[in-house]
Amino acid sequence: MTEIEQLLAQVDAKARNTRPWGWTSLPEPVDTATLARAEATLGFRLPPLLAELYLQTGDGGFGPEYGLLPLLDNPPAGEPAAVVQYLASRESGRKDPDWPWPEGVLPISHWGCAMYACVDCRSPRATVLLFEPNAHDADHAWYVDAPSLEDWLRNWIEGTGWYDEMDEELEMVPWAEFRIRTGIVQAS
């Protein structure tokens, strides 16, 4: 069994035994047609591990705090699905250029207070970012939550994520690619 297969088995086991807030049951996984429709709507492919989570574990309803968002349809908790949230965020960013949403950064989990865990679908390791819009400007709203989706899932399984440790001194690393990925040019 590969490391990814072991990780998926651990995610599956935890997903069967825990419910995030607002979820009464674990939704059935999506089928390949739903995944293909989601990717066509987004205009990019999901990282293989994220696609496998939706195909194998469930259509959201597992993971830290409020859990993974459903991929394409609305969840029982009433939060928009990942694809819908991405498209709305991109549109909002076009309307308000001070708050652009980076292309290929898919919101996957809501933290509350308008904060999201997002997967950078363009990064080789599927970096997980924290979007924290309660900052005064967009430059201070994006942080690296985990270097990879694998790390983010392991943190959830092991209970070692920042959201579990409640470290008041925690300093998250700003996402250095924000300006590059949104095309914002800093004035000199």
QUIVEN-V795770 format. One record per residue. N is the residue number from 1. PHI is phi in whole degrees, 0 to 359 (none if undefined). PSI is psi in degrees with one decimal (999 if undefined). OMEGA is omega in radians with two decimals (999 if undefined). Layout:
# QUIVEN-V795770
n:N phi:PHI psi:PSI omega:OMEGA
n:N phi:PHI psi:PSI omega:OMEGA
This chain:
# QUIVEN-V795770
n:1 phi:none psi:130.8 omega:-3.14
n:2 phi:285 psi:168.1 omega:3.10
n:3 phi:299 psi:-39.2 omega:3.14
n:4 phi:293 psi:-41.6 omega:3.10
n:5 phi:297 psi:-40.0 omega:3.08
n:6 phi:296 psi:-43.5 omega:3.12
n:7 phi:298 psi:-45.2 omega:3.11
n:8 phi:299 psi:-38.6 omega:3.10
n:9 phi:295 psi:-40.2 omega:3.10
n:10 phi:294 psi:-41.2 omega:3.09
n:11 phi:298 psi:-46.8 omega:3.13
n:12 phi:303 psi:-45.2 omega:-3.12
n:13 phi:297 psi:-45.8 omega:-3.13
n:14 phi:292 psi:-38.1 omega:3.14
n:15 phi:297 psi:-34.5 omega:3.12
n:16 phi:288 psi:-23.5 omega:-3.01
n:17 phi:249 psi:-2.5 omega:3.13
n:18 phi:225 psi:147.2 omega:3.09
n:19 phi:238 psi:124.1 omega:3.02
n:20 phi:292 psi:164.6 omega:3.14
n:21 phi:303 psi:134.1 omega:3.07
n:22 phi:89 psi:-5.8 omega:-3.12
n:23 phi:249 psi:125.0 omega:3.12
n:24 phi:269 psi:-21.4 omega:3.12
n:25 phi:207 psi:165.6 omega:3.10
n:26 phi:276 psi:119.6 omega:3.12
n:27 phi:295 psi:155.9 omega:3.05
n:28 phi:296 psi:152.0 omega:3.06
n:29 phi:296 psi:160.1 omega:3.05
n:30 phi:281 psi:162.7 omega:3.04
n:31 phi:263 psi:171.1 omega:-3.07
n:32 phi:296 psi:-30.2 omega:3.11
n:33 phi:294 psi:-40.0 omega:3.10
n:34 phi:294 psi:-43.0 omega:3.09
n:35 phi:300 psi:-45.8 omega:-3.14
n:36 phi:297 psi:-41.0 omega:3.11
n:37 phi:296 psi:-41.6 omega:3.12
n:38 phi:297 psi:-46.9 omega:-3.13
n:39 phi:295 psi:-37.4 omega:3.10
n:40 phi:294 psi:-39.6 omega:3.12
n:41 phi:293 psi:-41.2 omega:3.13
n:42 phi:289 psi:-35.3 omega:-3.07
n:43 phi:88 psi:12.6 omega:3.06
n:44 phi:205 psi:160.9 omega:3.14
n:45 phi:274 psi:149.5 omega:3.01
n:46 phi:283 psi:149.4 omega:3.01
n:47 phi:303 psi:144.7 omega:-3.07
n:48 phi:308 psi:-42.4 omega:-3.12
n:49 phi:295 psi:-41.8 omega:3.12
n:50 phi:295 psi:-43.2 omega:3.09
n:51 phi:301 psi:-43.1 omega:-3.12
n:52 phi:295 psi:-36.4 omega:3.09
n:53 phi:300 psi:-45.3 omega:3.13
n:54 phi:290 psi:-34.3 omega:-3.13
n:55 phi:282 psi:-29.8 omega:-3.02
n:56 phi:252 psi:-45.8 omega:-2.99
n:57 phi:273 psi:-54.5 omega:-3.14
n:58 phi:171 psi:164.2 omega:3.12
n:59 phi:274 psi:67.4 omega:-3.07
n:60 phi:83 psi:-171.9 omega:3.07
n:61 phi:81 psi:16.6 omega:3.06
n:62 phi:213 psi:157.9 omega:3.14
n:63 phi:115 psi:-176.2 omega:-3.07
n:64 phi:293 psi:154.5 omega:3.06
n:65 phi:49 psi:-111.4 omega:-3.09
n:66 phi:278 psi:-2.5 omega:3.08
n:67 phi:81 psi:172.3 omega:3.10
n:68 phi:295 psi:141.4 omega:3.04
n:69 phi:287 psi:149.5 omega:2.98
n:70 phi:300 psi:157.0 omega:-3.07
n:71 phi:287 psi:-51.4 omega:-2.98
n:72 phi:235 psi:-26.4 omega:-3.09
n:73 phi:249 psi:159.0 omega:-3.10
n:74 phi:290 psi:139.5 omega:3.14
n:75 phi:280 psi:167.0 omega:3.08
n:76 phi:300 psi:-29.4 omega:-3.10
n:77 phi:283 psi:-6.8 omega:3.08
n:78 phi:88 psi:-0.6 omega:3.10
n:79 phi:282 psi:140.3 omega:3.11
n:80 phi:302 psi:149.4 omega:3.08
n:81 phi:293 psi:163.2 omega:-3.06
n:82 phi:303 psi:-47.3 omega:-3.12
n:83 phi:296 psi:-44.9 omega:3.13
n:84 phi:298 psi:-44.1 omega:3.14
n:85 phi:296 psi:-41.2 omega:3.11
n:86 phi:299 psi:-50.1 omega:-3.12
n:87 phi:298 psi:-40.7 omega:3.11
n:88 phi:295 psi:-40.1 omega:3.13
n:89 phi:293 psi:-40.1 omega:3.10
n:90 phi:295 psi:-43.3 omega:3.13
n:91 phi:296 psi:-43.8 omega:3.11
n:92 phi:300 psi:-40.0 omega:3.11
n:93 phi:294 psi:-32.6 omega:3.08
n:94 phi:290 psi:-34.9 omega:-3.14
n:95 phi:283 psi:-30.7 omega:-3.14
n:96 phi:236 psi:88.0 omega:-3.06
n:97 phi:298 psi:-13.9 omega:3.06
n:98 phi:286 psi:-16.5 omega:-3.13
n:99 phi:231 psi:62.5 omega:-3.12
n:100 phi:289 psi:152.2 omega:3.06
n:101 phi:252 psi:125.0 omega:-3.09
n:102 phi:295 psi:137.9 omega:3.09
n:103 phi:295 psi:137.1 omega:3.09
n:104 phi:83 psi:5.6 omega:3.13
n:105 phi:256 psi:102.4 omega:-3.01
n:106 phi:266 psi:120.3 omega:3.04
n:107 phi:294 psi:130.8 omega:-3.13
n:108 phi:240 psi:-17.9 omega:-3.09
n:109 phi:207 psi:135.7 omega:3.14
n:110 phi:266 psi:134.8 omega:3.13
n:111 phi:260 psi:-7.9 omega:-3.00
n:112 phi:95 psi:164.2 omega:3.13
n:113 phi:54 psi:34.4 omega:3.11
n:114 phi:68 psi:11.4 omega:3.11
n:115 phi:271 psi:143.9 omega:3.13
n:116 phi:225 psi:147.0 omega:2.85
n:117 phi:271 psi:133.6 omega:-3.07
n:118 phi:228 psi:146.2 omega:3.07
n:119 phi:257 psi:127.8 omega:3.04
n:120 phi:280 psi:99.0 omega:-3.07
n:121 phi:288 psi:-6.3 omega:3.08
n:122 phi:265 psi:-14.3 omega:-3.12
n:123 phi:276 psi:143.6 omega:-3.09
n:124 phi:301 psi:-31.4 omega:-3.09
n:125 phi:258 psi:6.5 omega:-3.10
n:126 phi:57 psi:59.6 omega:3.13
n:127 phi:304 psi:137.9 omega:3.08
n:128 phi:260 psi:126.7 omega:-3.10
n:129 phi:250 psi:151.6 omega:3.00
n:130 phi:254 psi:121.6 omega:3.02
n:131 phi:262 psi:116.8 omega:-3.10
n:132 phi:238 psi:85.8 omega:-3.00
n:133 phi:284 psi:3.1 omega:-3.14
n:134 phi:279 psi:3.0 omega:3.04
n:135 phi:286 psi:167.9 omega:-3.12
n:136 phi:282 psi:-20.5 omega:3.11
n:137 phi:209 psi:161.3 omega:-3.06
n:138 phi:298 psi:-29.2 omega:3.13
n:139 phi:298 psi:-23.3 omega:-3.11
n:140 phi:249 psi:24.0 omega:-3.09
n:141 phi:249 psi:-8.3 omega:-3.05
n:142 phi:241 psi:127.7 omega:-3.12
n:143 phi:224 psi:154.9 omega:3.03
n:144 phi:278 psi:114.2 omega:3.11
n:145 phi:279 psi:-44.9 omega:3.11
n:146 phi:208 psi:143.7 omega:-3.11
n:147 phi:297 psi:-21.3 omega:3.14
n:148 phi:208 psi:160.9 omega:3.06
n:149 phi:297 psi:-35.4 omega:3.07
n:150 phi:302 psi:-48.7 omega:3.14
n:151 phi:298 psi:-42.0 omega:-3.12
n:152 phi:299 psi:-43.6 omega:3.12
n:153 phi:293 psi:-41.6 omega:3.11
n:154 phi:298 psi:-40.6 omega:3.10
n:155 phi:301 psi:-40.8 omega:3.10
n:156 phi:295 psi:-48.0 omega:-3.11
n:157 phi:299 psi:-42.8 omega:-3.08
n:158 phi:273 psi:-7.1 omega:-3.14
n:159 phi:70 psi:34.0 omega:-3.09
n:160 phi:244 psi:10.8 omega:3.12
n:161 phi:289 psi:160.2 omega:-3.14
n:162 phi:303 psi:-31.8 omega:-3.12
n:163 phi:288 psi:-19.4 omega:3.09
n:164 phi:269 psi:-30.2 omega:-3.00
n:165 phi:273 psi:-20.1 omega:3.10
n:166 phi:48 psi:46.5 omega:3.13
n:167 phi:276 psi:108.4 omega:-3.11
n:168 phi:295 psi:-21.1 omega:-3.11
n:169 phi:268 psi:-0.7 omega:-3.05
n:170 phi:300 psi:127.8 omega:3.07
n:171 phi:245 psi:111.4 omega:3.10
n:172 phi:277 psi:148.6 omega:-3.13
n:173 phi:280 psi:125.2 omega:3.07
n:174 phi:299 psi:147.9 omega:3.10
n:175 phi:281 psi:107.0 omega:-3.03
n:176 phi:293 psi:-22.2 omega:-3.07
n:177 phi:272 psi:0.1 omega:-3.05
n:178 phi:307 psi:-53.2 omega:-3.08
n:179 phi:294 psi:-38.2 omega:3.13
n:180 phi:295 psi:-46.2 omega:-3.06
n:181 phi:285 psi:-17.6 omega:3.12
n:182 phi:254 psi:-5.5 omega:3.11
n:183 phi:75 psi:16.8 omega:3.11
n:184 phi:281 psi:127.4 omega:3.10
n:185 phi:256 psi:125.4 omega:3.14
n:186 phi:285 psi:132.5 omega:3.11
n:187 phi:289 psi:145.3 omega:-3.13
n:188 phi:270 psi:999 omega:999
